[in-house]
Amino acid sequence: MSFPVIPISSPASSSTVKTTCPYCGVGCGVKATPRGHAQPDIAGDETHPSNFGRLCVKGSALGETVGLDGRLLQPKLRDKESGAMHAVPWSDAIGVVANGFKRIIDEHGPDAVALYVSGQLLTEDYYVANKLMKGYVGSANIDTNSRLCMSSSVAGHKRAFGEDIVPVNYEDLELADLVVLVGSNTAWCHPILFQRIVKMKEKRPEMKIVVIDPRYTATCEMADLHLPLKSGTDVHLFNGLLAFLAEHDTTDAAFVDAHTSGFDAALAATDGFDLAQTARACKIDAHELLEFYRLFARTERVVTVYSQGVNQSSAGTDKVNSIINCHLVTGRIGKPGMGPFSFTGQPNAMGGREVGGLANMLAAHLELDNAEHRELVQTFWESPSIATRPGLKAVDLFNAIEAGRVKAVWIMGTNPVVSLPDGEQAKRALDRCELVVSSDIIERTDTNAFAHVLLPALGWGEKDGTVTNSERRISRQRAFLPAPGEARADWRIICDVARRMGYAGFDFRNVHEIFDEHARLSAHRNDEDRIARAFNLDGLTGMDSARYDALAPIQWPVTDAAANGTERLFGDHRYRHADGRAHFIATPPRLPVNAIDDDYPLVLNTGRVRDQWHTMTRTGKSAKLAGHIGEAFIDMHPQDALACGVREGELARVSSRWGSMVARVQHGGGMSRGSVFVPIHWNDQVASDARVGAVVNPVVDPVSGEPEFKHTPVAVEKFHVSWHGFALSRATPLLDDVTYWTRIQGAQFVRYELAGRKHFEGSDDHRAWARAMLDVDDPHADWLEYEDRSAGVYRAVHVVNDRIEACVFLSERPELPARTWLSTLFAKDELDEEDRIGLLLGQPVGKGVDTGPTVCSCFGVGRNTICSAIREQGLKTAAEITSCLKAGGNCGSCVPELKKLIVETEMARLSTV
């Protein structure tokens, strides 16, 4: 049997190694070249079919994130008396975990322990974790943070197709004549795929892009039509589309009759479609809704992309099925350029699904509630037991921990105190848990503060295995850096614990042996009618280490009949339900469980920003990525802000029935009345009180168990402070007297945005406070300062040997000097006279230029630079900006912002004419 291979280099050498990006589900190929103690060189892999050499700004900045600062490098145990963590040998740590889990299982049964894992794990890690819990512990209490982002898609696929199958591929985005993006800020969250769509639209202007999203996002800048539907009304909209297609006879009746079931019930659930009624329910202009319905009806090649805006809902599974219903009724599935397409959020969310990483699944796409499937897996594993019922899904798991039903939890590669809804509940749960184990690469996280055992895992660049992206493409993640300290691969840690617990079946010597077992299980009895499934890696079984190392990206299923993988599925109309048909699912529309009221009159939506990832333990290290958006924010409509008594630039508190957080108000221009948006990334390690998970509604979808991250009733009120400020310092300042702070990584310094309630009486008070915060105890230190009592302004600079060491700027108002030009002073070996004057004036003098906030992170181009070029050179297009400044010329994720700046600059010019 032949295997697809690519040339690779040895991870131990300084040659370039081909690997895979660890961020979103696009699964971009990366070329990494180690440079000794310097940052590795990172480039896109031109041969990888997901990205063909392009990388977004996060991928391009990966070299800045692999340093060992903050790394967990030794196993640690928490001292019961002092509460301090202390390093121990691996044998001791493994013993504590194994003995603790075994004792609790013996005393309370297998359901008293749990694993909570992550889409950051490689497939091989996921596989052995699932095998340990379901086949040896005998409990299905293993769930994953992927529950929080794509489990509604899994449930929707299984209801419609009989198996969790994504039928399309990335090429279909380019072949489509209509791309519908639902609940997806693709330009920011999946920028490489968005650029593929945009490039194709440039070649074929007749191609249409429709964005369905409550917010006007960067993605909308490229859209032909934006439908700003009311949060939670997606099912209304797609039920309306289903009824419209049926009413106007634009269905594929032959396909529906021959290959589907349940259409009549699904149509009945649309409840007498009325365009005007649907438009009112969705708060969309009826003419624009009709335009979309007609466009969908007359366009054969349609791909409907959906992401977290659909999945993260108490009706997420119904939203997924309402979309799939519209593709089934038109027969637009299984053919090039058409089909429903779930964009996954994490690099290996799909791989986790393949191995049964969710609490309600078995490995190899087998069903936990099917006795024949359970027998197959147990026999293959030769395991002493097999889980017989679904385990606890993420939110339920942490409720069970708090209630004491689950007494030990092992958390791997995730930060649930930040990422789960009702984050304070997660804190209470872990605080009461008898044994909390955390495998992580970072020592200090919000979650690790509650751990009794810390186990150092390998990070990206050090790990070896496979991941599967959103189009079912398996790619190799290869190590190009040595394991630091005593860190170990997750699969090895899990196997060590399993063996110490006395379990056989975990004697893997290397990672390729795990992959081979995973592949063999996928093929085991896969030719039998009641057990057959699309997921099949039979063509990848039997690889030796060399062939595994050289494995080229390939899409499953991989069989003798499809030795080079399978581009798309369902072209043969073979679905995985017992009747061989695809199933329409009736989706009666229902609104979110918790409605707004007088106490909580606004709807909170959460999501990502362009240049950060999850809880920032990786991207937070990069100065390049920090330049775009440095602080958490509350984006809201100006009229809502006025009603709440808050102004743009001021701090405000967002509160719900579950908790609160504080961030700065902005008017980004994309919010409709009644809605606010807060990003998910900030946590207690980088901000004083910006953890939005503490606010989020914990209600979940009854089918998928996915939480409602897109609809939490909230109130917004002013957060009162006496002063605002910021500090830039080469050392970490002391923040004991600071009410509000956010940490932002810079190049050769750290920046802190600050605010406080302390009242300063005069310059001596200011000076004493500033010197204490910056830890300047030398009375003869070179200390420059300026104070304007009438304006409530104070500035101070600490200089050592003519080089700036730190500076602090304070004001009674939030308006403060620009930070960008100040950051350039930290790159200088010594300050000149103009620099010193500028520091006291609060603005650059002479040759100093303030480039403004970063817009293009790839090339470090600021807003002021771009706007000046637009004005002075008469630039009219994003391409002209790229030609002039390079901005937008790499990943393209800033192109929507460039287009917006062109419009804003022209409007500003016209207003002065």
Phi, psi and omega in degrees: 000137179264153180234142175292130183228157173226152177289134179228170177246162179291133178299337183278347183268177176265010179283166181289137179242134177271126182217196185230142181297142183265014184264245192287182184282003178298321177075047184292143174283139184232142170251121183242131180238110179298147179229047180064235180276353178276170177296140176292152174279135182238134176213161176284150179270110183295340183268353182277127187288354177278325187226347177048041174097348180275144173228145172284178184295326178294315177297320180296330183269010183302328180299333180282351190251001187261006177294165186266005178296129181081359184289145169275115189243355178220149171298143181222146175240148178270129178289129185295327183274308184274338184080358181280151175270140177224145183289144178221162174296154178305320183301320180293316181296315178299321179296318179298316181293309183297313181293322179295314179295317182296318180297315181294321177297315181296322184276326190234356180096163186295334181282001177273359177234161183203156169244139173236110192247198196208149172291358172277344177289152172280162184303321181293322175298311179304317185298311184289330176295316179294320178297317180300309186288310189278329184259340185240309172294323178088022178232148176266019178284060170229117177228175191221155176295347172295341172304330185278351186230332186220008183292335175294326176294318178303310182296319179294318177299316182294321179293322184277317190250349182086357179201154180283089187232127168267114190277348189250181177218175184297327179300329180298332176297328181272336179275341184290151172264345176219123174247120178256121181252111186248122177058039184216114170275070189302325182301327181260324188267334176222061192297329181291320177291322179298320179293329175296319178295314183297317179298322179291324178294327176296324179284324182235083184301339179288343174298140183246144175237125176242131178248127177245107188196136177300331181262151168269105186254180177302329179298326183293338180299334182259001189273149171281334181209132175242124176253103182276071186294155175295137181306130176091004184252020181303319182296320175305313185295313184281332169297319176298320178295317179302314180294321178299316180297319179292318183295325184261015173055044176248037177259165174258086187298323181295317178295314182300315182293320188274333193229006181225169171216158174089010184297316184301318180293321178296319179293321179299329181289347178285348168058056174064068185310135173220120185303313182296320180295318178295318179298320178293317180298322182270353184056046178242145174301128186298325180292322179290322177297316178297322178300317178295313181301317180294320180298314178298317185296320187266356182254119182285313184273094181236129168247126177254108179268134174223153182217220193295333177298335175269311187293316189277074187205151175290351173238028186301317181294320176296324177299314179302312183290330177294327175290311181300321179307319183290331176282324179293318185292337178259359182068020184269072181201143178081006179233155183304137173077020180205149176138165174279141189220113176272119173271114181281155186272330187248159187296332182227032174301321180292319178299322177297325177292324181296325185261008178079035183290346177272152188293345182249019182232158167254169179297157173061035178061027175267158190260130182293330182270011179251115185299322180294321178293318178299318180296320179300311183294315182296319179295317180297316180285341188054043185268155183289341182205177174210139177301139185250351179213157181303148177272191183276127175285164195314303183295316178297325180299313182288332171295320180292326176296314180297324181283350178089003179284325172256121189253351177216135178223137177247114183259129184235116170065031179207168190229069190297334178299331178267319191271336180286153171290159182050059187301332178294328175295320178298321177298313181299320182298310183292327179295330182265353186285139183293323180216116177244120179246137178228122170264122187205168174259338181254136184283313185259105171227167178300325181283318183297342176298341182256359186282143171269334180225130174245129182242119184284119182257164175285149177254179176302140185097338181245344186270154182226126179166209181230156171226159178235129184269189187294339181257024178071022183266120178274128179231153178276134166256118187247143177286137172231000176237149177289156176295127182275147177053231179252019182296144180231159175296144180302317182298324180291319179300315181297315180295323177300315179294317181300315180294321179294332176282356177095013183268134170277176176089008181232031181268044178286135180267335179204174190288331183291334176293324178293314179301320181296319178295318177302314180295318181294324177293324179296330182269345187297118178057028183280000177262001180271140188305311187281350184243349182298140176213159182293325181292114185205120179247031182305324181288353179248009177281154174080011179287138171275180186300319183295317180292322176297316180300326185264008184300128178273157178305135184208143182262132176280157003286149177238110183226179175300325180282341179225065187295335180259016179091181186230120185291312181214159184244166177077009173296335179267005180062024179264113178251169194256009169287160182301329180275000178075007183251158167279146185249124164292145177240125176292128184231076176302129183293141175214144182276165178306150187298313183260116183266160176290156177211189183296328180283326181229082191272356183244158179254123178271130173243142179235160179177194185263162166252172192296315193252010178239164185223129174042239186259022168068014179293338176257300185294335179296346178278347189263121175295325179299317183284334180286343186288339184281302178226112186269334185239155167296154182215163174242105180271125182210161179291141181305324180290324174295320179298317178299318180294330180272354179076030179236154180237156177301135181093343179272162175276145179217158177253131173258125183234145173227185177292347186253338181171191183211167175205167183233136177204179184264138182282138172220157175244088184284350178088359184252002186259137172274164179301139176092357183236148172228154179231135177226133179286159190268350200280327191285144186215183187288350177276338184238359180205156184287324185195058185239022183276099185290338177302334178294339184265333195290138175305124182272006179295147184234161173295131184293340180267309187268337185078009180280135184285164182269080181277350188254002183208090175237122176294128184221165169238150178237132179218160182294140175257108190282128172223160181267335182209159176235157179185182172206158177224141170241129187209146175283339177247167180280121180288166178263119192249025186299324184262014183260127181283320182229136175207152172223133180265131182228122182287130174243179176274112180072013177200169171239136179255139176236125168275135191227154168202151183206172180248358179292136177263128180263134182272335183178190186298322180297320179295315177301312184298314182298318181294314183295318181293323178294318181296319181273003177058046178255100183255000178278115182294341181260011180298150176288102189235111178260139179210157178217140178219136173234097185296323182295326179267353181070037185244137174219137177224141178215147181224132175256124183240135178234119181053044178067008177251136180293130179257321181195158172212154178220135180235127182233149177205152176285347179243157182289346180287120184224163179301157178295145182270334190299311182294327178298321183296331180292337181291335181285348176274353182271143175288330176207152180273142172264180185296321179296323177299314181297319179295316180298323179299320180282327178285334183085019178201155182292150180242142175064242188284351180293140181231133175266108183284346179085175179302145182293132172253308177260102181288331182300319182246007176064040182261127185268166183299314182297320178299316181294313182296322177297317180295321178299314181292311190284330184250003176064038181290135185244344184226161176297325179297323178292324175297316179300316180298325183277316190241355186076344182304132181085001186270359179253271185277338177081000184290344178267357183303317176302323178290324177299317179297322179293321180293326176300315180294313182297319180294319178294320178296320178296322179295316182294327181291342180262354181285000000 
